[in-house]
Amino acid sequence: MTTVRTERADGDGLEPRVIVGAAIIEGRRVLAAARARPPETAGKWEFPGGKVEPGESEGAALVRECSEELGVLVEVGDRVGPAVPVGQGRAVLKVYAAQLVHGEPRALEHAELRWLTVDELADVPWLPADVPIVAALRPLIG
């Protein structure tokens, strides 16, 4: 994942780039995605999502990313867990609960997708940034 620092609007230094993720919940399961690339993170699991573009809200970015990565339309809900610093503080990951509105998720940019129950959350090797989110998800799907 490449991260970029952006100037704050007030010109007062730099702030981290925001990366959003979707914890797509269906019943008592959440969708997890195995990264296909880059090589150093391939095979690690995450919540689908990506970078918020300049002028884009976090919710709009998440809807766009889910369309691009999974071919689905989602409705974005509340944030899950803490904002997690990534890339030595150059970015911050914010994960939101989401529900499918239209479409069946397809692995368009990931190696694999898997629906996980609360008992299966520990069955996949999560990226370190997603681990605190997994812990916060347990009460939502369990």
C-alpha positions as CSV (number, residue, x, y, z in Angstrom):
1,M,0.0,0.0,0.0
2,T,1.5,3.3,-1.0
3,T,0.7,6.2,1.3
4,V,1.1,9.9,0.7
5,R,1.0,12.8,3.2
6,T,-1.2,15.7,2.2
7,E,-1.1,19.4,3.2
8,R,-3.7,20.5,5.6
9,A,-6.1,23.2,4.3
10,D,-4.8,25.6,7.0
11,G,-1.2,25.0,5.8
12,D,-0.2,24.0,9.3
13,G,2.0,20.9,8.6
14,L,1.0,17.5,7.3
15,E,-1.8,15.2,8.2
16,P,-2.1,11.5,7.5
17,R,-3.8,10.2,4.4
18,V,-7.1,8.5,5.2
19,I,-7.7,4.9,4.1
20,V,-11.2,3.5,4.6
21,G,-12.3,-0.1,4.9
22,A,-15.6,-1.8,4.8
23,A,-16.7,-4.4,7.3
24,I,-19.5,-5.8,5.2
25,I,-21.8,-7.6,7.6
26,E,-24.4,-10.1,6.4
27,G,-26.3,-11.9,9.2
28,R,-23.7,-13.1,11.6
29,R,-20.8,-13.0,9.1
30,V,-18.4,-10.4,7.9
31,L,-16.6,-10.3,4.5
32,A,-12.8,-10.6,4.5
33,A,-10.5,-10.2,1.6
34,A,-7.0,-11.7,0.9
35,R,-4.6,-9.3,-0.7
36,A,-3.2,-10.4,-4.0
37,R,-0.4,-7.7,-4.0
38,P,2.1,-6.3,-3.3
39,P,4.2,-9.4,-2.5
40,E,5.0,-8.3,1.1
41,T,1.3,-8.3,2.0
42,A,-0.1,-10.9,-0.5
43,G,-2.1,-13.6,1.3
44,K,-2.8,-11.4,4.3
45,W,-6.4,-10.6,5.1
46,E,-8.1,-7.2,5.3
47,F,-11.4,-5.4,5.0
48,P,-11.9,-4.1,1.4
49,G,-11.4,-0.4,0.8
50,G,-8.8,2.1,-0.2
51,K,-7.7,5.7,-0.2
52,V,-10.0,8.7,0.2
53,E,-9.4,11.0,-2.7
54,P,-9.1,14.8,-2.3
55,G,-12.6,16.3,-2.0
56,E,-14.2,12.9,-1.4
57,S,-16.0,12.0,1.9
58,E,-15.0,8.8,3.7
59,G,-18.4,7.3,3.0
60,A,-18.3,8.2,-0.7
61,A,-14.8,6.7,-1.0
62,L,-16.0,3.5,0.6
63,V,-18.9,3.1,-1.8
64,R,-16.5,3.8,-4.7
65,E,-13.9,1.3,-3.5
66,C,-16.5,-1.5,-2.8
67,S,-17.8,-1.0,-6.4
68,E,-14.2,-1.1,-7.9
69,E,-12.9,-4.0,-5.7
70,L,-16.0,-6.1,-5.2
71,G,-18.5,-5.1,-7.9
72,V,-21.1,-4.3,-5.2
73,L,-23.1,-1.3,-3.9
74,V,-23.0,-0.9,-0.2
75,E,-24.6,1.3,2.4
76,V,-22.1,2.7,4.9
77,G,-22.9,2.7,8.6
78,D,-21.1,3.6,11.7
79,R,-17.3,3.4,12.2
80,V,-16.0,0.2,13.8
81,G,-13.1,0.3,16.2
82,P,-10.4,2.8,16.5
83,A,-8.6,4.8,13.7
84,V,-5.4,2.8,13.2
85,P,-2.2,4.5,12.2
86,V,-0.4,2.7,9.3
87,G,2.7,3.4,7.2
88,Q,4.7,4.8,10.1
89,G,1.9,7.4,10.7
90,R,1.7,8.5,7.1
91,A,-1.8,7.2,6.9
92,V,-4.7,6.2,9.1
93,L,-7.2,3.3,8.6
94,K,-10.8,3.9,9.4
95,V,-13.2,0.9,9.0
96,Y,-16.9,1.3,8.7
97,A,-19.7,-1.2,9.1
98,A,-21.5,-1.7,5.7
99,Q,-24.4,-3.6,4.3
100,L,-24.8,-4.9,0.8
101,V,-27.4,-3.1,-1.2
102,H,-26.9,-4.6,-4.6
103,G,-24.7,-7.3,-6.1
104,E,-22.7,-10.4,-4.9
105,P,-19.1,-9.7,-3.9
106,R,-16.5,-10.8,-6.4
107,A,-12.7,-10.9,-5.9
108,L,-11.9,-8.3,-8.6
109,E,-8.7,-7.1,-7.0
110,H,-8.2,-9.7,-4.2
111,A,-6.9,-13.2,-4.3
112,E,-9.9,-14.5,-2.3
113,L,-13.0,-13.5,-0.5
114,R,-14.4,-15.3,2.5
115,W,-17.5,-14.8,4.8
116,L,-16.3,-15.3,8.4
117,T,-18.4,-15.9,11.5
118,V,-17.2,-14.7,14.9
119,D,-15.7,-18.2,15.5
120,E,-13.7,-18.0,12.2
121,L,-12.2,-14.5,12.6
122,A,-8.9,-16.0,13.9
123,D,-8.7,-18.5,11.0
124,V,-7.0,-16.1,8.6
125,P,-3.8,-14.1,9.0
126,W,-5.0,-10.4,9.2
127,L,-2.9,-7.4,8.3
128,P,-1.7,-5.8,11.5
129,A,-3.8,-2.7,11.0
130,D,-7.0,-4.8,10.8
131,V,-6.4,-6.7,14.0
132,P,-7.9,-4.0,16.3
133,I,-10.9,-3.8,14.0
134,V,-11.4,-7.6,14.1
135,A,-11.6,-7.3,17.9
136,A,-14.1,-4.5,17.8
137,L,-16.3,-6.5,15.3
138,R,-16.8,-9.5,17.6
139,P,-19.8,-8.0,19.4
140,L,-21.4,-6.9,16.2
141,I,-21.4,-10.3,14.5
142,G,-21.3,-12.6,17.5
